[in-house]
Amino acid sequence: MLRPLRLLASIALAAGIARAAAADASPPLNILLVVADDLGLQVGCYGDPIARTPEIDRLAAEGMRFETTYVTQSSCSSSRSTILTGLYPHQNGQLGLANRGYTMRAGIRTLPAMLQAAGYRTGILGKLHVNPEDAFPFDYADKDVQATRHVLATAEKADRFWSAEPDRPWFLMVNYFDPHVPFRDQIDGVPEVPFVAANMVPFPFQQIDTPEQLAYITGYYNGAARVDAGLSLLLRKLNASGQDERTLVVFLGDNGPPFVRAKTNVTDAALHVPLIVRWPGFTDGTPSPALVSSADLVPTFRAAAGLPADRSLPGLSLVPVLKRADAPLRSYLFAEHNAHRRDMYFPERVVRDDRFKLIVNLEDKRTFGIEVDADPAAKILTDPEWTDTPAQRALQFLRNPPPEELYDLQNDPQEFTNLIDQPEYHEVIVRLRAALQAWRETTGDPLLDPSLRAAEKRLHTDAPPGF
């Protein structure tokens, strides 16, 4: 394929504009980064009819809600590696779960190190889940993953952190473990009134309404409600400290929910997450239609800290968009999947514009099942009562996808109809293929090399079962 030079030039120009604008940001701001584990768009301000998330909605009303934000990979460690380095997983090396043996390459620069160089005090509460941990030199670290489900105690720890040296700029990453499995309907009386299965409806991306499935969904929404309660306590503490007017607040999910057709896949249910940014003096509740990547967070944080733009990073500072919601940012979003566990290797590459999405599956078949944690939806695959239903067909497709997939996200947001063989979409396919190829080349995707693809496949094929 010919190198798409015009597209590369366009990408470079957009990057230059965004980075120049970022340099105008007024430093230094404190930075509070709040990450909810496995939280997709099951949030009130993103239109979910079930969610009770008044604090997240309030933050959106004060900040900027980004309508379309992709994580770079829908797997906890890989996603977090981008949030903390600004690099795609195929660039930093965190291709799968840290607790399954995956690790970043040596020498990768990380966000806490960058901010410490700018005089920041840095801290983390809860899950890091990226290797090697010593690449993240936090000044304060409490990495007890389960502890963040106790939301009052978590807010008190955060308050002690930012009150310790109030005149020094700080960065704190608060990682709520909810709504990750195992689901807990109530912890320490939170949420005060838990959801019950009788009030649930099926997820649109699954369309499965069995009692077992609705009960499973219920636990997820209770976890999301606990995140909202935690955010409320956290922001009250920040306000009481008198530091909220000089603190950048960022809230996002690290990937979609732990359900079949979401987490560990490349559907929008897997990649599309909430992102809300409150930047004092910039944001006023106006939402933005910009196509945003989690790779944009590090450039944005660098701008908030007064650090110079890093042209080696693939992401763009969001400062221009925070100043004007409809400012141009990019025409395409990119994402990937590599692995989750080592026995769940299935590399994919993704590009989308404001309407269409192209998925390239780099292996000819999955070598593993479709189960995600304990989701009972997987049982539908072989249930005769669900024969030839949209739900069963979607699960069968997920298990054995074709080399390429094309979806019209405007008319088919749940990605049930693959348009790749429809001749009327030929020009769209050619355009998206060119954009994807350009991104893979400019970011140094190692799987462009057939020999490396073969070596990577052997690595996972030879891995012990369940590693």
C-alpha positions as CSV (number, residue, x, y, z in Angstrom):
1,M,0.0,0.0,0.0
2,L,1.3,3.5,-0.9
3,R,2.2,5.7,2.0
4,P,-0.7,8.2,2.5
5,L,1.5,11.3,2.6
6,R,-1.4,13.8,2.5
7,L,-3.0,12.2,5.5
8,L,0.2,12.2,7.4
9,A,0.7,15.9,6.7
10,S,-2.8,16.6,7.9
11,I,-2.2,14.7,11.1
12,A,1.1,16.5,11.7
13,L,-0.6,19.9,11.0
14,A,-3.4,19.2,13.5
15,A,-0.8,18.1,16.1
16,G,1.2,21.3,15.6
17,I,-1.8,23.5,16.1
18,A,-3.0,21.7,19.2
19,R,0.5,21.6,20.8
20,A,1.1,25.3,20.1
21,A,-2.2,26.2,21.7
22,A,-1.4,23.9,24.7
23,A,1.8,25.9,25.4
24,D,-0.4,29.0,26.1
25,A,-2.0,27.2,29.1
26,S,-1.4,29.0,32.5
27,P,0.6,26.7,34.9
28,P,0.6,25.3,37.3
29,L,-2.7,23.6,38.2
30,N,-3.2,20.8,40.7
31,I,-4.4,17.7,38.9
32,L,-7.0,15.3,40.2
33,L,-7.4,12.3,38.0
34,V,-10.3,10.0,38.9
35,V,-10.6,6.6,37.1
36,A,-13.5,4.3,37.5
37,D,-12.6,0.6,36.8
38,D,-14.7,-0.9,33.9
39,L,-17.1,2.1,33.7
40,G,-18.5,2.6,30.2
41,L,-21.3,5.0,29.2
42,Q,-23.6,3.8,31.9
43,V,-23.8,7.4,33.3
44,G,-26.7,9.7,33.4
45,C,-25.1,12.6,31.5
46,Y,-24.3,10.2,28.6
47,G,-28.0,9.3,28.3
48,D,-28.2,6.0,30.2
49,P,-31.8,5.6,31.4
50,I,-31.0,3.5,34.5
51,A,-27.9,5.1,36.0
52,R,-28.1,7.3,39.1
53,T,-25.0,9.4,38.8
54,P,-25.9,12.9,40.0
55,E,-22.3,13.9,41.0
56,I,-20.8,12.8,37.7
57,D,-23.6,14.7,35.9
58,R,-22.9,17.8,38.0
59,L,-19.2,17.6,37.1
60,A,-20.3,17.5,33.5
61,A,-22.5,20.6,34.0
62,E,-19.5,22.5,35.4
63,G,-16.8,21.1,33.1
64,M,-16.7,19.7,29.6
65,R,-18.3,16.3,28.7
66,F,-16.5,14.8,25.7
67,E,-19.1,13.0,23.7
68,T,-16.7,10.6,21.9
69,T,-13.7,9.3,23.8
70,Y,-11.9,6.1,23.1
71,V,-9.5,4.3,25.4
72,T,-6.6,2.8,23.4
73,Q,-7.3,-0.8,24.5
74,S,-10.2,-2.3,26.4
75,S,-8.2,-4.1,29.0
76,C,-7.3,-2.6,32.4
77,S,-3.5,-2.7,32.3
78,S,-3.1,-1.7,28.7
79,S,-5.6,1.2,29.0
80,R,-3.9,2.5,32.1
81,S,-0.5,2.3,30.5
82,T,-1.7,4.8,28.0
83,I,-3.3,7.1,30.6
84,L,0.1,7.1,32.5
85,T,2.5,7.3,29.5
86,G,0.6,8.9,26.6
87,L,1.7,6.0,24.4
88,Y,-0.4,3.3,22.7
89,P,0.0,-0.2,24.2
90,H,2.0,-1.4,21.1
91,Q,4.4,1.5,21.7
92,N,4.9,1.1,25.5
93,G,4.7,-2.7,25.5
94,Q,1.9,-3.3,28.0
95,L,0.0,-5.6,25.6
96,G,-2.1,-7.3,28.3
97,L,-2.7,-7.7,32.0
98,A,0.1,-6.9,34.4
99,N,-0.9,-9.8,36.7
100,R,-0.6,-12.1,33.7
101,G,3.0,-11.3,33.1
102,Y,2.8,-8.4,30.7
103,T,5.1,-5.4,31.2
104,M,6.1,-2.2,29.6
105,R,9.4,-1.9,27.8
106,A,12.4,-0.5,29.7
107,G,12.9,3.2,29.7
108,I,9.3,4.3,29.1
109,R,8.7,7.8,30.6
110,T,5.7,8.0,32.9
111,L,3.4,10.8,34.0
112,P,4.5,10.9,37.7
113,A,8.1,11.3,36.6
114,M,7.2,14.0,34.1
115,L,5.3,16.0,36.8
116,Q,7.9,15.5,39.4
117,A,10.3,17.2,37.0
118,A,7.9,20.2,37.1
119,G,8.0,20.3,40.9
120,Y,4.8,18.4,41.5
121,R,4.1,16.1,44.5
122,T,2.5,13.0,43.1
123,G,0.2,10.3,44.6
124,I,-2.0,7.3,43.7
125,L,-4.9,5.6,45.5
126,G,-5.9,2.2,44.4
127,K,-5.1,0.3,41.3
128,L,-2.0,0.9,39.2
129,H,-1.9,-2.4,37.4
130,V,1.0,-1.5,35.0
131,N,4.4,-3.1,35.1
132,P,7.1,-2.4,36.1
133,E,5.7,-0.6,39.1
134,D,9.1,1.1,39.8
135,A,8.6,3.0,36.5
136,F,6.0,5.1,38.4
137,P,7.9,7.0,41.2
138,F,4.8,8.3,43.1
139,D,5.7,10.3,46.2
140,Y,2.7,8.7,48.0
141,A,1.2,5.4,47.0
142,D,-1.6,3.4,48.6
143,K,-2.3,0.7,46.1
144,D,-4.9,-1.3,48.0
145,V,-7.3,-2.0,45.2
146,Q,-10.3,-3.1,47.2
147,A,-9.9,-0.2,49.7
148,T,-11.3,2.3,47.2
149,R,-14.7,0.6,47.5
150,H,-14.8,2.3,50.9
151,V,-15.5,5.7,49.4
152,L,-15.5,7.8,52.6
153,A,-12.1,6.5,53.7
154,T,-10.8,7.1,50.2
155,A,-11.9,10.7,50.2
156,E,-10.2,11.2,53.6
157,K,-6.9,9.7,52.3
158,A,-7.1,12.1,49.3
159,D,-7.7,15.1,51.6
160,R,-4.7,14.2,53.7
161,F,-2.6,14.0,50.6
162,W,-3.4,17.4,49.1
163,S,-3.5,19.1,52.5
164,A,0.0,18.0,53.4
165,E,1.8,20.6,51.2
166,P,-1.0,22.9,50.1
167,D,1.4,25.5,48.5
168,R,3.0,22.9,46.2
169,P,1.3,21.7,43.0
170,W,0.2,18.1,43.2
171,F,-1.1,15.3,41.1
172,L,-3.3,12.6,42.6
173,M,-4.7,9.6,40.7
174,V,-7.8,8.1,42.5
175,N,-8.7,4.7,41.1
176,Y,-12.1,3.4,42.2
177,F,-12.3,-0.3,41.9
178,D,-16.0,-0.2,41.2
179,P,-17.8,-1.2,39.1
180,H,-15.3,-4.0,38.5
181,V,-16.3,-7.6,39.4
182,P,-17.0,-9.1,41.9
183,F,-20.1,-6.9,42.1
184,R,-21.2,-5.7,45.5
185,D,-24.7,-4.2,45.8
186,Q,-23.8,-2.2,49.0
187,I,-20.7,-1.4,50.9
188,D,-20.7,0.8,54.1
189,G,-24.3,1.6,53.2
190,V,-23.4,2.9,49.7
191,P,-25.4,3.2,47.6
192,E,-28.1,4.2,50.2
193,V,-30.8,2.6,48.0
194,P,-29.4,-0.1,45.9
195,F,-30.8,-1.0,42.5
196,V,-32.9,-4.2,42.2
197,A,-33.2,-6.5,39.2
198,A,-36.9,-5.7,38.7
199,N,-35.9,-2.2,37.5
200,M,-33.3,-3.4,35.1
201,V,-33.4,-3.5,31.3
202,P,-31.0,-5.3,29.0
203,F,-27.8,-3.6,27.8
204,P,-28.5,-2.4,24.2
205,F,-25.2,-4.0,23.0
206,Q,-26.4,-7.4,24.3
207,Q,-30.2,-7.4,24.1
208,I,-30.4,-10.3,26.6
209,D,-33.2,-10.1,29.2
210,T,-32.9,-13.4,31.1
211,P,-33.4,-13.1,34.9
212,E,-29.8,-14.2,35.4
213,Q,-28.5,-11.5,33.1
214,L,-30.6,-8.7,34.6
215,A,-29.4,-9.7,38.1
216,Y,-25.8,-9.4,36.9
217,I,-26.5,-6.0,35.3
218,T,-27.9,-4.9,38.7
219,G,-24.7,-5.4,40.5
220,Y,-22.9,-3.4,37.9
221,Y,-25.1,-0.4,38.3
222,N,-24.8,-0.5,42.1
223,G,-21.0,-0.3,41.6
224,A,-21.4,2.7,39.3
225,A,-23.6,4.4,41.9
226,R,-20.9,3.9,44.5
227,V,-18.3,5.5,42.2
228,D,-20.7,8.5,42.0
229,A,-21.0,8.7,45.8
230,G,-17.2,8.5,46.0
231,L,-16.7,11.3,43.6
232,S,-19.2,13.5,45.6
233,L,-17.2,13.0,48.8
234,L,-13.9,13.6,47.0
235,L,-15.0,16.9,45.4
236,R,-16.5,18.1,48.7
237,K,-13.2,17.5,50.4
238,L,-11.4,19.4,47.6
239,N,-13.8,22.3,47.9
240,A,-13.4,22.5,51.6
241,S,-9.7,22.6,51.2
242,G,-10.0,25.8,49.2
243,Q,-8.0,24.3,46.3
244,D,-10.8,23.5,43.8
245,E,-10.3,26.8,41.9
246,R,-6.8,25.8,41.0
247,T,-7.3,22.1,40.4
248,L,-7.9,20.4,37.1
249,V,-10.4,17.6,37.6
250,V,-10.5,14.7,35.1
251,F,-13.0,11.8,35.4
252,L,-13.0,8.8,33.0
253,G,-13.5,5.0,32.8
254,D,-10.6,2.8,32.0
255,N,-12.6,0.6,29.6
256,G,-16.1,-0.6,29.0
257,P,-18.1,-2.8,31.3
258,P,-17.1,-6.5,32.1
259,F,-19.7,-8.0,29.9
260,V,-19.7,-10.0,26.7
261,R,-19.4,-7.7,23.6
262,A,-17.8,-5.0,25.8
263,K,-14.6,-5.2,27.8
264,T,-11.6,-7.0,26.0
265,N,-13.2,-6.3,22.6
266,V,-13.1,-3.4,20.1
267,T,-16.8,-2.7,20.0
268,D,-17.9,0.8,21.1
269,A,-19.3,-0.8,24.2
270,A,-15.6,-1.7,25.0
271,L,-13.7,1.4,23.8
272,H,-16.1,4.3,24.3
273,V,-15.9,5.7,27.8
274,P,-17.0,8.8,29.7
275,L,-14.5,11.6,29.9
276,I,-15.3,14.8,31.8
277,V,-12.8,17.6,32.4
278,R,-13.3,20.6,34.7
279,W,-10.6,23.2,34.1
280,P,-11.1,26.4,36.1
281,G,-11.6,29.4,33.9
282,F,-12.1,27.3,30.8
283,T,-15.1,25.0,31.1
284,D,-18.7,26.0,31.6
285,G,-20.7,22.8,31.0
286,T,-20.5,23.0,27.2
287,P,-20.1,19.5,25.8
288,S,-17.6,18.8,23.0
289,P,-18.1,16.7,19.9
290,A,-14.3,16.3,19.4
291,L,-12.9,12.8,18.8
292,V,-10.7,12.3,21.9
293,S,-8.3,9.5,22.8
294,S,-7.0,8.6,26.3
295,A,-3.6,9.2,24.7
296,D,-4.5,12.9,24.9
297,L,-4.5,13.0,28.7
298,V,-0.7,13.1,29.2
299,P,-0.2,16.1,26.7
300,T,-3.1,17.8,28.5
301,F,-1.6,17.3,31.9
302,R,1.8,18.5,30.6
303,A,0.1,21.7,29.5
304,A,-1.6,22.1,32.9
305,A,1.8,21.8,34.6
306,G,3.5,24.3,32.3
307,L,5.7,21.6,30.7
308,P,6.7,22.0,27.0
309,A,4.8,20.0,24.4
310,D,6.4,16.6,23.8
311,R,6.3,16.0,20.1
312,S,7.2,12.3,20.5
313,L,3.8,11.6,22.0
314,P,1.0,10.5,19.6
315,G,-1.8,12.3,21.5
316,L,-2.9,15.9,21.4
317,S,-3.5,18.5,24.2
318,L,-7.1,19.1,24.8
319,V,-6.5,22.7,25.8
320,P,-7.7,24.2,22.5
321,V,-11.0,22.3,22.8
322,L,-11.4,23.2,26.5
323,K,-11.1,26.8,25.5
324,R,-13.7,26.3,22.6
325,A,-15.7,23.1,22.5
326,D,-16.0,23.0,18.7
327,A,-12.3,23.7,18.1
328,P,-10.8,21.2,15.5
329,L,-8.8,18.4,17.0
330,R,-8.6,15.3,14.7
331,S,-10.6,13.5,12.0
332,Y,-9.9,9.9,13.2
333,L,-9.6,7.9,16.4
334,F,-7.5,4.8,16.7
335,A,-7.5,1.9,19.1
336,E,-6.2,-1.7,19.3
337,H,-6.5,-5.0,21.1
338,N,-3.6,-7.3,21.7
339,A,-4.3,-9.6,24.6
340,H,-5.9,-9.8,28.0
341,R,-4.5,-13.0,29.4
342,R,-1.8,-14.7,27.4
343,D,-4.3,-17.4,26.3
344,M,-6.5,-14.6,25.0
345,Y,-4.4,-13.2,22.2
346,F,-6.3,-11.8,19.3
347,P,-4.7,-8.6,17.8
348,E,-7.0,-6.1,16.3
349,R,-6.6,-2.5,15.0
350,V,-9.4,0.0,14.8
351,V,-10.1,3.4,13.2
352,R,-13.2,5.5,13.2
353,D,-14.3,8.9,12.0
354,D,-17.4,10.7,13.2
355,R,-19.7,8.1,11.6
356,F,-17.9,5.0,10.3
357,K,-15.7,2.4,12.0
358,L,-13.2,-0.1,10.5
359,I,-11.9,-3.1,12.4
360,V,-9.0,-5.2,11.1
361,N,-8.6,-8.6,12.8
362,L,-5.0,-9.6,12.4
363,E,-5.6,-13.3,13.2
364,D,-7.9,-15.6,11.3
365,K,-9.8,-17.0,14.4
366,R,-10.0,-16.6,18.1
367,T,-8.3,-19.4,20.1
368,F,-10.4,-18.8,23.2
369,G,-14.0,-18.5,24.2
370,I,-16.1,-15.3,24.5
371,E,-16.5,-15.4,28.3
372,V,-15.8,-12.2,30.2
373,D,-15.4,-12.8,33.9
374,A,-18.7,-14.3,35.1
375,D,-21.1,-12.8,32.6
376,P,-24.0,-15.3,32.1
377,A,-24.6,-13.9,28.6
378,A,-22.1,-16.4,27.2
379,K,-24.6,-19.2,27.8
380,I,-26.9,-17.7,25.1
381,L,-24.4,-18.9,22.5
382,T,-25.6,-22.5,22.8
383,D,-29.1,-22.0,24.1
384,P,-31.7,-23.3,21.6
385,E,-34.3,-20.8,22.9
386,W,-32.1,-18.1,21.5
387,T,-31.5,-19.6,18.1
388,D,-31.2,-17.1,15.3
389,T,-31.8,-14.1,17.5
390,P,-29.7,-10.9,17.1
391,A,-28.1,-11.7,20.5
392,Q,-27.0,-15.2,19.5
393,R,-25.8,-14.1,16.0
394,A,-23.7,-11.3,17.6
395,L,-22.0,-13.8,19.9
396,Q,-21.3,-16.2,17.1
397,F,-19.9,-13.4,15.1
398,L,-17.7,-12.3,18.0
399,R,-16.3,-15.8,18.2
400,N,-15.2,-16.0,14.6
401,P,-15.0,-12.6,13.0
402,P,-13.9,-11.9,9.4
403,P,-10.6,-10.2,8.5
404,E,-12.3,-6.8,8.3
405,E,-15.5,-5.2,9.8
406,L,-17.2,-1.9,8.9
407,Y,-20.0,-0.3,10.9
408,D,-22.2,2.7,10.5
409,L,-22.2,4.0,14.0
410,Q,-24.9,6.5,13.2
411,N,-27.5,3.9,12.1
412,D,-26.1,0.9,13.9
413,P,-24.5,2.1,17.1
414,Q,-24.5,-1.4,18.6
415,E,-22.5,-2.8,15.7
416,F,-24.8,-5.7,14.7
417,T,-24.5,-5.3,10.9
418,N,-21.1,-5.7,9.2
419,L,-21.0,-3.6,6.0
420,I,-17.6,-4.6,4.8
421,D,-18.9,-6.5,1.7
422,Q,-21.4,-3.8,0.6
423,P,-20.1,-2.1,-2.6
424,E,-21.7,1.3,-1.8
425,Y,-19.2,1.7,1.1
426,H,-16.1,1.1,-1.0
427,E,-14.8,4.6,-0.8
428,V,-15.3,4.8,3.0
429,I,-13.4,1.5,3.4
430,V,-10.5,2.7,1.2
431,R,-10.3,6.0,3.2
432,L,-10.4,4.3,6.6
433,R,-7.8,1.7,5.5
434,A,-5.4,4.5,4.5
435,A,-5.9,6.3,7.8
436,L,-5.3,3.1,9.8
437,Q,-2.2,2.3,7.8
438,A,-0.8,5.8,8.3
439,W,-1.4,5.6,12.1
440,R,0.2,2.1,12.3
441,E,3.3,3.4,10.5
442,T,3.7,6.6,12.4
443,T,3.3,4.9,15.8
444,G,5.6,2.0,14.9
445,D,3.1,-0.8,15.1
446,P,5.4,-3.9,15.3
447,L,2.7,-6.1,13.8
448,L,3.2,-4.5,10.5
449,D,6.2,-6.8,10.2
450,P,5.0,-10.4,9.3
451,S,7.9,-12.0,11.1
452,L,7.1,-10.1,14.3
453,R,3.5,-11.1,14.0
454,A,4.5,-14.7,13.7
455,A,6.9,-14.5,16.7
456,E,4.2,-12.8,18.8
457,K,1.7,-15.5,17.9
458,R,4.1,-18.2,18.9
459,L,4.7,-16.5,22.2
460,H,1.1,-16.7,23.1
461,T,0.4,-20.1,21.5
462,D,3.2,-21.6,23.7
463,A,2.0,-19.9,26.9
464,P,0.7,-22.2,29.7
465,P,-3.1,-22.4,29.7
466,G,-4.7,-19.7,31.9
467,F,-1.3,-17.9,32.3
